[in-house]
């Protein structure tokens, strides 16, 4: 079940956190995984770790905010294999602020990575999927793309946009049997989140409050998000497209 044997996969932002967990999970199911990561050192580290586990992986330095960088990464994969069966658009950044404290530059920076980054990486891979009439794209949205989160105006705006992109891509390319879905995680304990928590005056209190905001009273684990990505990428999800899978520990239930 959920075998990805002989599949070729690409994961953006695979150098840490959820992206790293997804790369490992896809590899363990049999996929050849390309780690598309802006940080060359972290991308190489994860690729090496996967290879140590006897998995197949390679890293390509990729900046999703750059159309040229994405096209070059896609070309390298397609030249090597003639196809890319699975694309996980995981790369993303965050921003704290309201309408009064968020600048136009802040919003532009967020859109460049979180929204345009999805489109930049999807277009060249999607074109090859449409030509072959098969493929699965998994976009990383957020619970903040379904409900509002306090002090996260720019972040939520971009994640609502990712949900919209997902639905439109799914509808536009269903006739080509290309499936497009997104995952909407709640608060997940990643290095990024841990770093942000460490910046609070009382990190322990901040952690407890963030965990308590979710009905299950804990943060998620990257591996729990990765398991959903494996499912959506697999043939078992052949009848799933245009879906937004909430994995938020119940954060959105009462909203």
Secondary structure, DSSP 4 states (H G I P E B T S, - for coil): ----TT-EEEEETTTSHHHHHHHHHHHHTT-EEEEEES-HHHHHHHHHHHHHTT-EEEEEE--TT-HHHHHHHHHHHHHHHS---EEEE-------B-TTT--HHHHHHHHHHHTHHHHHHHHHHHHHHHHHT-EEEEEE--GGGTS--TTBHHHHHHHHHHHHHHHHHHHHTGGGTEEEEEEEE-SB--HHHHHHHHTSTTHHHHHHHHHHTSTTSS-B-HHHHHHHHHHHHSGGGTT--S-EEEESTTTTTT-
